[in-house]
Amino acid sequence: MAEEVVLMKGNEAIAHAAIRFGVDGYFGYPITPQSEILETLADEKPWETTGMVVLQAESEVAAINMVYGGAASGKMVMTSSSSPGVSLKQEGISYIAGAELPCLIVNVMRGGPGLGTIQPSQADYFQTVKGGGHGDYRLIALAPASVQEMADFVGLAFDLAFKYRNPAIILADGVIGQMMEKVVLPEQRPRLTNEEVMARCPWATFGKLKHRGPNIVTSLELDPAEMEKRNIHLQQKYAEIEEKEVRYEEIHCDDAEYLIVAFGSCARIAQKAMEEARAEGIKVGLLRPITLWPFPSKAIAERSRQVKGILTVELNAGQMVEDVRLAVECKVPVEYFGRLGGIVPDPDEVVTALKEKIIK
Amino acid sequence: MKQEIIIAGFGGQGVLSMGKILAYSGLMENKEVTWMPAYGPEQRGGTANVTVIVSDERISSPILSQYDTAIILNQPSLAKFENKVKPGGILIYDGYGIIEPPTRKDIQIYRIDAMDAANERGIAKTFNMIVLGGLLKLRPVVAIESVLKALRKTLPERHHHLIPVNEEAIHIGMEIIKPQ
């Protein structure tokens, strides 16, 4: 039998993938352009099938703290929001990272700052990969570029989150959230039983057992020496993630004389721009970071040896460009092109920018 | 084969759902499809548009600079998209919504009086399917059978009795579309 393919929006794909992956709980609060995640979950009523909890909280702050509680008990829990809502969640995210709990946060970005617009943007790159909340912590950040990846990255994010006891985030934008494409959904799997959760998460707070004392989940150590140890441990964990979990895609890079680096919807637009430029004889390649943290710095540095210049394409005022410059240590020119506030460039604009800023 | 299509008009005309039916029909033929709406604080009477790409190969950008085909259902959309049709491409417009018709000489322009036809026959709600019929006459992006299959699959069963009137609307559109 042929695989069943369906046509749906990126946001809907996230909701369906979460149910099928056996997620235990979703806690959210509606905001455009990601409301379809909560709406689809409400339509599907997974509490009647898998037993998944779907709850519209009274606020974003409440939702992230529900995630904190659910994650502390070893359950697979998630929340989703869009830029201003994700800002509200930052305190909770920092606590979850500090307490080393696995969870999934989805941010379908809109134009900012402030309340901004509801149209697509990637202006939360810094917030996502440089902190956002307080303290020295990192989120594992995945950037889908298709509806299929919106579905696939739910499972990947949870696998990585549980492997490293670290929050993971899917950083999408309004294009990927609102667009409909073909998608193959994962097979339905059952939610883990309590016994399976206890075996997977011996640290979780599921009550005091006879053979051990109580498990305590906290981000607080009153003794700074202990707190330093905890911080050093976190940094060692982050170094391991940077070593092992970098993901990226390269298209037409082998003979490239110029390179475009772009993620999410911009990678799709840049791919078309690349096709147009190649039709004119310009040898340009595309490197698409899939993990924004850990960032594919080594891969970009490697490619920088063969190219004359690099252009980043971003729906912000030039954020990822800083990480690309750090990656190549300014050995080749790195320029940025982007649009702001919810405007999405078309492929022609990218070709023009490539010619004006890089090829000259 | 790849077709890059923009459908643009007033909110409430069925622009987005027409695009959706087209995309779903492509899916029925196992093609690659993307459906990208210009979403915003849209409302009935405001403008709405959707880009639909149907292709045999993996689709790169859902956002386009130019289109093979533009379906234009109101005047503001004509101003916005007439210049974005590729030279040699097709522009279809509805006579009811357009007072000042398109003027380009390097594209093929077709007129479809779908709004009038729908109103005359008392099937106003099938307006967008009449337009779809016009498109399929000129650009057989998908087979009519695939459209009907898509309707059967996407419509709730209680609405399946409306499929014949939609099929009829497609055929009306195929008949009434004409060069400008």
Boltz contact constraints between the chains, C-beta under 6 A:
constraints:
  - contact:
      token1: [A, 7]
      token2: [B, 23]
      max_distance: 6.0
  - contact:
      token1: [A, 7]
      token2: [B, 24]
      max_distance: 6.0
  - contact:
      token1: [A, 7]
      token2: [B, 27]
      max_distance: 6.0
  - contact:
      token1: [A, 178]
      token2: [B, 39]
      max_distance: 6.0
  - contact:
      token1: [A, 179]
      token2: [B, 34]
      max_distance: 6.0
  - contact:
      token1: [A, 179]
      token2: [B, 36]
      max_distance: 6.0
  - contact:
      token1: [A, 179]
      token2: [B, 62]
      max_distance: 6.0
  - contact:
      token1: [A, 180]
      token2: [B, 35]
      max_distance: 6.0
  - contact:
      token1: [A, 181]
      token2: [B, 34]
      max_distance: 6.0
  - contact:
      token1: [A, 182]
      token2: [B, 27]
      max_distance: 6.0
  - contact:
      token1: [A, 268]
      token2: [B, 60]
      max_distance: 6.0
  - contact:
      token1: [A, 268]
      token2: [B, 61]
      max_distance: 6.0
  - contact:
      token1: [A, 269]
      token2: [B, 61]
      max_distance: 6.0
  - contact:
      token1: [A, 269]
      token2: [B, 63]
      max_distance: 6.0
  - contact:
      token1: [A, 271]
      token2: [B, 60]
      max_distance: 6.0
  - contact:
      token1: [A, 272]
      token2: [B, 60]
      max_distance: 6.0
  - contact:
      token1: [A, 272]
      token2: [B, 61]
      max_distance: 6.0
  - contact:
      token1: [A, 344]
      token2: [B, 63]
      max_distance: 6.0
  - contact:
      token1: [A, 346]
      token2: [B, 63]
      max_distance: 6.0
  - contact:
      token1: [A, 346]
      token2: [B, 65]
      max_distance: 6.0
  - contact:
      token1: [A, 347]
      token2: [B, 61]
      max_distance: 6.0
  - contact:
      token1: [A, 347]
      token2: [B, 65]
      max_distance: 6.0
  - contact:
      token1: [A, 348]
      token2: [B, 65]
      max_distance: 6.0
